[in-house]
Amino acid sequence: MLRQAHSAYLNQHVGRRTNMKSTMDNRESQGKTHMIIGVLMAVSFPFIVLLSGPQFPSFLSYGYAKKLIVWIWLLLIYLYAVKIEKQRLLLWADEKQPVLFYFISIISVLGLSFLAGALQPLLSKFGVKAQTSQVVHEMLAYMHAHPVLLVLTCVTAGVVEELIFRGYLIPRLNILFKNSYLPVIFSALLFGAAHIGYGTLINMFVPFLLGLIFGAYYQKYRNIKVLIFCHFFIDFLSLSLGK
């Protein structure tokens, strides 16, 4: 009797452990499925916005409406992360750092970014047209005539694009790929492709390089505030001084 009772207890205990493991595996699988859907949402929306409506410089009202759509996109991704994934938008929390850290980080990221931009003329040696597209020329002229829209564009790009392409995507791609290099490359490719509306390969190649720099920084230091500031600063200089 004692042996039978002991055997029944062991079977019951093993059964519970098996059920618990199965439940945990199911939750992990479901969590990864939710992440994959979230990643697809994040990477597809820029192209939906790009294909919806007229070219950016055509209408002032569309310029503001487009920014509103991008902020709504960020809100939807945030709600998806919190309500469906059951986790924060940013899986990697920013750690408090000394002032010197931010100073060195900003100088380093901006320096590498400007160096990447300086490589643009060298692409002509490889048969790539390095001139700025007509769409970009029109956009710059339009921005100069509407400074409020210029600033709003820089703020929107700095905050929304960094929170999505770096803050949201890279940590989740780390989990899905189980790799720290592929997420940086993948997010940089998506970031470059998101600039396809500017009309030339060079207008996608430089953002791709910036995506690598920003992605590598976020992978190592996990500080999104530095990247938001640098993205805003680069866009503001480019739009303000560009011709």
N, C-alpha and C positions, 0 to 999 in steps of 0.2 A: 504493500500500500504506500509505504513511504517513498519507494522508488518511483511508483507511478505518479504520485503527487509531485515529486521533484521533477520528473520528466515533463509533466504537464506544465509546471511553472516555467521550466526552461523554454519549452516550445512557445508559451505565451510571451515570454520575455523577448525571445528571438523574433517572434512575429511582430511585436511592437517596434523593435529596432528596425526591422525591414520596412514596416509601414512608414516610420519616421524618415528613413533614408529616401524612400520613394517619394514622400511628400516634399522633402527638401530638394530632390532632383527635379520634381515637377515645378516647384517655385523658381528654381534657378533657370530652368528652361523657359518658363513663362517670362521671367525677368529679362532674359536675353532677347526673346521675341519682341517684348515691349521696347527694348533698346534699339533693335534693328528698325522697327517701325518709326521710332523717334528720329533716328539718324536719317532715314529716307525722307521724312517730313522736313527735316532741317536742310537737307541738301537740294531738295526739289523746289522749295518755295522761291528762291531767288530767280529761277528760270521761269516760273509761272508769272512772277511780277514783271520780268523782262519782256515776256511775250504778250502781256496784257496792256492794251492801250497804245498810244502813239509814242514816237521817239521822245526821249526826255526833254530836249530843248524846245519842243513844239508849243507846249501850253504851260503857263505859270501855275494854273490851278492843278494841273496834273502833277507838276513837280512837288507841290505840297501833299497832294493825295497819295503820291507814291511813298513819301516818307511816312505818312500815317499807316499805310499798308504794311510797311516794314516793321513798324513798332507793334502793330497788331500781330504780325508773324512771331515776334519775340514773345509777346504775351501768350500766344497759343502754345509755343514750345515750352514756356514756363509752366503753364497749366497742365500740359501733357506730362511733364517731368514729375510734378507734384501729385497730380491726381491719378495718373495711370501707372507711371513707373514707381510711384511712392518714394521718391527721393528728390534731393535738391536739384535745381538747374545746374549748379556748379558742384560737381562731385569733389573737386579739390578746393578746399577753403584757402583763401589768401592768409598767409601768416604775417603777423606784424613784424616789420623790418625797420632797422634804423634808417635815418634820413640818407646817410651815405650810400646805402644799398640802392635806394630809388634813384639817386643822382647818377651813380655808376651805371645802373641798368638802363636808364633813359639815354644817356650818352652813348652807350654801347649799341643799343638797338637802333637808335637813329643813325649812328655812324655806319653800321652794316647796311642799313636800308638805303642810305644815300649812295653807298658804294655799289649796291645792287642796281640802283638807278643809273649810275655812271657807266654800267656795262652796256647800256642800251645801244650806243653807237657801234659797239664792237659786233653786234649781231649782223650788221650789213655785210661783214666779211663772209658770213655763212649763208648769204643769199636772202636774209630776212629783211624786209623793209622796215627800217627803224623810225620812219617819220610818223608823227602823230596823225591819227585819222581825222577826217572832216567832222565826224560826229563829236570828237573831243574838242576841236576848235570851236564848234558851235556852242557846246556846253560851257566852255570857259567864258566865251563872250556873254552868254546868258547869265552865268553866275556873277560876273562882274557888274552886270546891270541890276542884279537883285541880291544884294549882300546878305539879307536876312535868310534867303533860301540857301546861300552859300554856307553860312554858319550852321544852319539846320542840317544840311547835307553832311557836313563834317562831323557834327555831333552824332547823327544817326549812324553813319558808317563806323565811327570809332566805338560807340557803345554796342550797337546791335551786332555788327559783324564780328567783333571780338568775343562777345558773349556766346555767339552761336558757333562760329568756325573754330575758335580755340576753346573757349570755356565749356561749351556743351559737347562738341564733337570729340575732341581729342581724348578726354578721360574714358568716354564710352567706347571709342575705337580701341583704346588700350585693352579694355576688358574683352571685346569681341575678337580682336586680332591676337591677343596675348603677346603683344609685341610693342616696343616703345618707339620704333623707327617708322613703321608703316603708317601709323596714325598721322604723324607729322607730314609725310609725303602725300598721303591721301587727302588730308584737309587742305594742303597747299594747292594740289591739283584742282580741287573743287573751288577754292578761293580764286584761282586764276581763271577757271572756266566761267565763274560768275560774272566776269568782266567782258564776256564775249560781245556784249552789246556795244562796246566802244569801237568795234569794227576791224581791228588789225591784230595780228599775232603778238606784236610787241606790247599791246595794251593788255594782253593776258599773261605774257611771259614775266614782266616785272612784278605784277601782283603775285604770280607763282613764287618768285624768289622771295618776296616779302612774306608770303605765307610760310615758306621754309624757315625764315629767320624768326618770325613771331612764334611759329609752332615749336621750334627747337627751344626757344626761351621758355615758353609755357611748360613744355615737357620737363625742363630741368628745374625751373624756379617756381612754377605754379603761382604766378602773380599776375592777375588779369588787369589790375589797375595800371600797371606800367604800360601794358600793350594798348589799353584804351587811350591813354594820353598820347602815346607815340603815333597811333593810327590817326587820331584827330589832328595832331600837329603836322604830320606828313601831308594829309589831305588838304589842310588849311593852306599850307605853303604852296602846294601844287595848284590848287584852284585860284589862290590869290595872285600868284606870280606867273602862272601859266598864260600862254598866248595862243 
